[in-house]
């Protein structure tokens, strides 16, 4: 009788332990699956005068590799430079923080044209992303200033800001892939984007990355920036063994779609 009671107690304890283990596995498996699903996220930024839909096809094709969120930036056709560049970078920072809070292990920045410019500026100002994908990088205020495109407006904006009149409204000619459009914005906003040595100057922001991260620079052979080569900005960033300078047969506009499979492969190979 005593042995029967001991055996029954042992059996009951063993059964309880097995049940507890099964419950733990059921609870842990979804957690592990969820963690695997959240291995990678991408904050995706469109180019000048564009919108999130303009880069959406690329983003949807990237989705199997990462969760992608395409955001409406201040240089979109809708927003028309409504806030200065540092505030645009804060918008990106908010997206990075949200992805971190959701448990994503790796948060990358990807941008086309002006969006690529912003990814570089972000790494120079904030520097907390885990990698950068610069697709047909664009917006070169030093080049346009030297050419005299919008120079008077930039000089006037600088003077207004120095005099404490940053809220004054100014009009300038904005160049985008051979086309110009008159845009109107506050003097301090104008200077933040078009200062030839400011946040929009990619050689300067590349060399000021706050840390070395995997950096993918994608450029098309028909892109106006292609002749500048690696030395323009890519080579100025802190070196990382996973960084790559990728050349594709494309123009400025279609570079993201032409390169998407290679971009996915690069992401998959990140350490």
ZAMARGU-4260 file (C-alpha; in steps of 0.2 Angstrom, whole numbers, plus 5000, padded with zeros to 4 digits):
<rodrens>
0) 5000/5000/5000 | 5014/5012/5005 | 5023/5008/4989 | 5007/5010/4979 | 5005/5028/4986
5) 5023/5032/4982 | 5021/5026/4964 | 5005/5035/4961 | 5013/5051/4968 | 5028/5049/4957
10) 5017/5046/4942 | 5007/5062/4946 | 5022/5072/4948 | 5030/5066/4932 | 5014/5069/4922
15) 5013/5087/4929 | 5031/5090/4924 | 5028/5084/4906 | 5012/5094/4905 | 5022/5110/4911
20) 5035/5106/4898 | 5023/5105/4884 | 5014/5121/4890 | 5031/5130/4890 | 5035/5123/4872
25) 5019/5129/4865 | 5021/5146/4873 | 5040/5147/4868 | 5038/5141/4850 | 5027/5156/4844
30) 5039/5168/4853 | 5054/5160/4844 | 5044/5161/4827 | 5039/5179/4830 | 5058/5183/4834
35) 5063/5175/4818 | 5049/5184/4808 | 5056/5200/4815 | 5074/5198/4810 | 5075/5213/4798
40) 5065/5229/4795 | 5068/5243/4783 | 5063/5261/4784 | 5061/5266/4765 | 5062/5284/4759
45) 5057/5290/4742 | 5066/5303/4731 | 5063/5322/4727 | 5045/5327/4722 | 5040/5309/4724
50) 5029/5299/4737 | 5029/5282/4746 | 5020/5274/4732 | 5034/5279/4720 | 5045/5267/4728
55) 5032/5255/4733 | 5035/5242/4720 | 5053/5240/4726 | 5047/5239/4744 | 5034/5226/4740
60) 5048/5215/4731 | 5059/5218/4746 | 5046/5212/4759 | 5051/5193/4758 | 5068/5198/4765
65) 5063/5212/4778 | 5047/5221/4784 | 5047/5237/4775 | 5039/5254/4779 | 5039/5267/4766
70) 5037/5285/4773 | 5031/5302/4766 | 5046/5313/4768 | 5047/5333/4768 | 5053/5333/4750
75) 5038/5324/4743 | 5027/5333/4730 | 5013/5334/4744 | 5023/5341/4758 | 5035/5353/4748
80) 5049/5355/4761 | 5037/5359/4775 | 5050/5356/4789 | 5069/5358/4790 | 5081/5343/4787
85) 5085/5340/4805 | 5066/5337/4808 | 5065/5326/4793 | 5079/5315/4802 | 5069/5315/4818
90) 5055/5308/4808 | 5066/5293/4802 | 5072/5291/4820 | 5054/5289/4826 | 5052/5275/4813
95) 5068/5267/4819 | 5063/5268/4837 | 5046/5260/4833 | 5054/5245/4824 | 5066/5243/4839
100) 5051/5243/4851 | 5042/5230/4840 | 5057/5218/4843 | 5066/5219/4826 | 5084/5213/4827
105) 5091/5223/4813 | 5084/5240/4806 | 5091/5246/4790 | 5088/5263/4781 | 5085/5262/4762
110) 5082/5277/4751 | 5081/5282/4733 | 5089/5298/4726 | 5085/5311/4740 | 5080/5297/4751
115) 5097/5290/4750 | 5104/5307/4754 | 5093/5306/4769 | 5100/5289/4774 | 5118/5296/4774
120) 5113/5312/4784 | 5104/5301/4797 | 5119/5291/4800 | 5129/5307/4802 | 5116/5315/4814
125) 5109/5300/4823 | 5119/5285/4818 | 5109/5271/4826 | 5103/5261/4811 | 5111/5244/4807
130) 5114/5247/4789 | 5111/5259/4774 | 5105/5255/4756 | 5108/5270/4745 | 5099/5268/4728
135) 5104/5280/4715 | 5109/5293/4728 | 5103/5311/4723 | 5102/5329/4728 | 5119/5337/4727
140) 5117/5355/4734 | 5136/5358/4731 | 5135/5354/4713 | 5119/5365/4710 | 5127/5379/4720
145) 5143/5379/4710 | 5132/5379/4694 | 5122/5394/4700 | 5106/5385/4701 | 5097/5392/4716
150) 5113/5401/4723 | 5105/5418/4726 | 5091/5410/4736 | 5104/5400/4746 | 5114/5415/4750
155) 5098/5425/4754 | 5093/5411/4766 | 5110/5411/4774 | 5109/5430/4777 | 5091/5429/4784
160) 5095/5415/4796 | 5110/5425/4802 | 5099/5440/4805 | 5086/5430/4815 | 5074/5430/4801
165) 5073/5411/4797 | 5054/5412/4796 | 5055/5423/4780 | 5048/5415/4765 | 5059/5413/4749
170) 5057/5406/4732 | 5071/5396/4723 | 5073/5385/4708 | 5075/5367/4713 | 5084/5355/4701
175) 5079/5337/4699 | 5086/5326/4686 | 5087/5340/4673 | 5071/5348/4678 | 5068/5363/4688
180) 5053/5368/4698 | 5051/5384/4708 | 5048/5380/4726 | 5044/5392/4741 | 5049/5388/4759
185) 5055/5396/4775 | 5073/5403/4774 | 5079/5391/4788 | 5071/5376/4779 | 5079/5381/4763
190) 5096/5383/4770 | 5095/5366/4779 | 5092/5357/4763 | 5102/5367/4750 | 5117/5373/4760
195) 5132/5366/4749 | 5141/5361/4765 | 5126/5355/4775 | 5116/5339/4778 | 5113/5337/4760
200) 5131/5336/4755 | 5134/5317/4754 | 5153/5317/4754 | 5152/5326/4771 | 5139/5315/4779
205) 5147/5299/4773 | 5163/5303/4782 | 5154/5308/4797 | 5144/5291/4800 | 5144/5289/4819
210) 5148/5270/4817 | 5154/5258/4803 | 5139/5249/4797 | 5135/5238/4781 | 5133/5251/4767
215) 5126/5246/4750 | 5128/5260/4737 | 5119/5256/4721 | 5122/5266/4705 | 5116/5264/4687
220) 5127/5266/4672 | 5116/5280/4665 | 5114/5289/4681 | 5122/5307/4681 | 5131/5303/4697
225) 5139/5287/4690 | 5155/5296/4683 | 5159/5302/4701 | 5163/5284/4706 | 5166/5277/4723
230) 5177/5291/4728 | 5162/5304/4728 | 5155/5298/4745 | 5154/5279/4746 | 5173/5277/4750
235) 5172/5291/4763 | 5161/5281/4775 | 5169/5271/4788 | 5174/5254/4781 | 5164/5238/4785
240) 5167/5221/4778 | 5149/5219/4772 | 5149/5236/4762 | 5148/5235/4743 | 5148/5247/4729
245) 5135/5240/4716 | 5134/5245/4698 | 5119/5240/4688 | 5113/5244/4670 | 5100/5257/4674
250) 5096/5275/4674 | 5092/5286/4689 | 5073/5282/4690 | 5073/5263/4688 | 5089/5258/4698
255) 5079/5252/4713 | 5068/5240/4702 | 5083/5234/4692 | 5093/5230/4708 | 5080/5223/4720
260) 5086/5205/4718 | 5104/5210/4721 | 5098/5220/4736 | 5089/5206/4743 | 5104/5195/4741
265) 5115/5208/4750 | 5103/5208/4765 | 5102/5189/4766 | 5121/5189/4767 | 5123/5201/4781
270) 5133/5194/4796
</rodrens>
